[in-house]
Amino acid sequence: MQFIETRGNDGKRPAKVPFSQAILNPMASFGGLYVPEQLPELGMSFLEAHRDSSYKTIAKAVLDAYEIDIDAAVIDQALSLYDQFDDGNNPVPVVKIGEKTFVSELFHGPTRAFKDMALQPFGVVLSSLAQARNENYLILAATSGDTGPATLETFKNRDNVKVACLYPDGGTSDVQRLQMVTEDAPNLKVIGIHGDFDDAQSALKSLLSSDAFHAKLAEKGTKLSAANSVNFGRIIFQQIYHISSYLDLVRQGAISLGDEIYINVPSGNFGNALGGYYAMKMGLPIARILISSNSNNVLTDLINTGAYDLTGRSVIATTSPAMDILKSSNVERVLFDLFGAERTRELMAQLDSENQYQLSDSELAQLQAIFGADYASDEEVARYIKETFEDGYLMCPHTATCFKAQETQQNDHATVIYATAEWTKFSPTVAETITGEAGKGDEEALQLISEASKQPVPPMIAALFNKPVAQDTVINKTDIEKTVFAFI
Ligand SMILES: *Cc1c(COP(=O)(O)O)cnc(C)c1O
């Protein structure tokens, strides 16, 4: 399988690259992204064959179908990390919470957020490639709270890779911040920025595309890569759980093989939803993909009106900070898939220069044939958390955003809602909604929820509060390049 570019080719890079190249060097011509030249066709025979397969077996079969240039032994080693999830035999449990409503829990990995689903195996793949080529890589990560911990965790002490992780200071939960600043390894650097997530992500994108920065790193024998979901190495692992969750519904007897379902995805950078879109294109019976947002509802507007409009908008801090995103990187891959490289390049250039674009009526109709969307305010999120808890299910604020689209995008299909984080990562918000006690720090809030729900705080979260802080850099965004370079 070869990979091509969402904004077409600039003549300076190869027009097609193998998987290894697309993940080591994820920025494509004109600031575009890499996408598979064509998706594998899995179809019903694949689903029938894997009806009772384990998660790892399904994962292996999907990766095989992609025919990527990664050694089988490396893939096996990468997938073996799922053994370290809460239940190695079932890393993604699917819980029934209503007659036709199911929650697929993507947070049972080491950092308690769905980022582990892809970053755990991705860390092995990238480090192995770097070692095999005898090259050194700097991974730049920008995080609104979950990518950072998961990236640091996966690359900690891995050979030939260093990580510089940018996060908005004050824009993450205490647990998320502690997960980053207590990571102590010589190949990791955590950098707080005075700014929001979009500032961090914009800084990352401009460094990735800066020839001068590349040249300075090259003098130090270092190449640059990225672990955000702009990297297809993330996306490839984010298709698997959509397939496994579907098969789980079949095994539970909730649907028959071949029945169409809805999926409902709490979305920010659109990597999770894109994984579902690709799974659908490969033959998974998905009737509709619901895109759930918080008050940063730029995706809701895009899907309902065809306008991607950032004029006069700035990021609103919500109780679901991992979704406090306005420039949603992976929408570009859907635009490319539906409308082609030329149109994608035009739309993305317009977004850069005018801060907005408008799809035509026929383009909008194509988008709406696949996607539905709605958003939930913080007040609505709190209500959904409380009501759902009273019905017996405890969830994080990101997952809760999905309940709005469940109400407004009514359908008769079985629906899989994706739970993207454990309640432990956002405990002050969850504690306030279910116990009424506001203004608690994370440590106390965790105890309150644990008592109210009779669920233990998992050991890796409890341990954070006693770990020493190893990373204390907080800087202005103008100093990012200098700070990253000093680390190298
Ligand atoms: C990253 C994240 C999201 C958003 O996922 P995207 O793939 O960026 O759309 C939602 N919820 C949580 C908890 C996350 O960590």
The ligand as a MOL file (V3000), in Angstrom:
LIG
                    3D

  0  0  0     0  0            999 V3000
M  V30 BEGIN CTAB
M  V30 COUNTS 15 15 0 0 0
M  V30 BEGIN ATOM
M  V30 1 C -8.5820 13.1600 22.0040 0
M  V30 2 C -9.8910 13.0330 22.7170 0
M  V30 3 C -11.0960 13.2900 22.0680 0
M  V30 4 C -11.1610 13.7570 20.6340 0
M  V30 5 O -10.7310 12.7630 19.7310 0
M  V30 6 P -10.3610 13.1560 18.2350 0
M  V30 7 O -9.8540 11.9060 17.6420 0
M  V30 8 O -9.2890 14.2070 18.3350 0
M  V30 9 O -11.5870 13.6710 17.6030 0
M  V30 10 C -12.2710 13.1050 22.7610 0
M  V30 11 N -12.2560 12.7430 24.0510 0
M  V30 12 C -11.1100 12.5020 24.7180 0
M  V30 13 C -11.1820 12.1290 26.1410 0
M  V30 14 C -9.8950 12.6210 24.0680 0
M  V30 15 O -8.7590 12.3720 24.7340 0
M  V30 END ATOM
M  V30 BEGIN BOND
M  V30 1 1 1 2
M  V30 2 1 2 3
M  V30 3 2 2 14
M  V30 4 1 3 4
M  V30 5 2 3 10
M  V30 6 1 4 5
M  V30 7 1 5 6
M  V30 8 2 6 7
M  V30 9 1 6 8
M  V30 10 1 6 9
M  V30 11 1 10 11
M  V30 12 2 11 12
M  V30 13 1 12 13
M  V30 14 1 12 14
M  V30 15 1 14 15
M  V30 END BOND
M  V30 END CTAB
M  END
